[in-house]
């Protein structure tokens, strides 16, 4: 199985500071952990209500934030969901929704571990 996080993305984020200070990385992780659950919920709510636009916006937003942190599996599911909702493919969207929840949970665990490794 592929690792949840593409560590080359994490290393690139760390390279933005001259001294390897993880502040930017920690800020991005914290925003992801705070905002991500609401975005996943918005996708689910949008699909349940037949509001494809709401689901697409949330999937698009989550795709960006997951990509910024190297959570490629989550980013890919978000991209698929974004396209499925854009074209109002309800069956495809409903098939992808559980994958979104699973991939988000995996990313959340991996990012919390990464965050903890810099706070110790």
MOGI-V868226 format. One record per backbone hydrogen bond with DSSP energy under -0.5 kcal/mol. NH is the residue of the N-H (numbers start at 0). CO is the residue of the C=O. E is the energy in kcal/mol with one decimal. If there is no record, write none. Layout:
((NH | CO | E) (NH | CO | E))
This chain:
((5 | 69 | -2.7) (6 | 4 | -1.0) (8 | 5 | -1.4) (9 | 5 | -1.2) (10 | 6 | -2.8) (11 | 7 | -1.8) (12 | 8 | -2.2) (13 | 9 | -2.1) (14 | 10 | -1.6) (15 | 11 | -0.6) (15 | 12 | -1.0) (16 | 13 | -1.2) (19 | 16 | -1.2) (25 | 21 | -3.1) (26 | 22 | -2.6) (27 | 23 | -2.5) (28 | 24 | -2.5) (29 | 25 | -2.5) (30 | 26 | -2.4) (31 | 27 | -2.3) (32 | 28 | -2.8) (33 | 29 | -2.0) (34 | 30 | -2.9) (35 | 31 | -2.7) (38 | 34 | -1.6) (39 | 35 | -2.5) (40 | 36 | -2.4) (41 | 37 | -2.3) (42 | 38 | -2.0) (43 | 39 | -2.2) (44 | 40 | -3.2) (45 | 41 | -2.6) (46 | 42 | -2.4) (47 | 43 | -2.5) (48 | 44 | -2.1) (49 | 45 | -0.6) (49 | 46 | -0.8) (50 | 45 | -2.8) (51 | 49 | -1.3) (54 | 50 | -2.0) (55 | 51 | -2.8) (56 | 52 | -2.6) (57 | 53 | -2.2) (58 | 54 | -2.5) (59 | 55 | -2.6) (60 | 56 | -2.4) (61 | 57 | -2.5) (62 | 58 | -2.2) (63 | 59 | -1.9) (64 | 60 | -2.1) (65 | 61 | -2.4) (66 | 62 | -2.1) (67 | 63 | -2.1) (68 | 64 | -0.8) (69 | 66 | -1.0) (70 | 65 | -2.6) (71 | 69 | -1.9) (72 | 3 | -0.5) (74 | 70 | -2.5) (75 | 71 | -2.7) (76 | 72 | -2.0) (77 | 73 | -2.5) (78 | 74 | -2.1) (79 | 75 | -2.3) (80 | 76 | -2.7) (81 | 77 | -2.8) (82 | 78 | -2.1) (83 | 79 | -2.6) (84 | 80 | -2.8) (85 | 81 | -2.1) (86 | 82 | -1.8) (87 | 84 | -1.4) (88 | 83 | -3.2) (89 | 87 | -1.3) (92 | 88 | -2.6) (93 | 89 | -2.9) (94 | 90 | -1.8) (95 | 91 | -2.0) (96 | 92 | -1.6) (97 | 93 | -0.6) (99 | 95 | -2.2) (100 | 96 | -2.1) (101 | 97 | -2.3) (102 | 98 | -3.0) (103 | 99 | -2.5) (104 | 100 | -2.1) (105 | 101 | -2.2) (106 | 102 | -2.4) (107 | 103 | -3.0) (108 | 104 | -2.1) (109 | 105 | -2.4) (110 | 106 | -2.8) (111 | 107 | -2.2) (112 | 108 | -2.1) (113 | 109 | -2.2) (114 | 110 | -2.8) (115 | 111 | -2.5) (116 | 112 | -1.9) (117 | 113 | -0.9) (117 | 114 | -0.9) (118 | 114 | -0.8) (119 | 115 | -0.8))
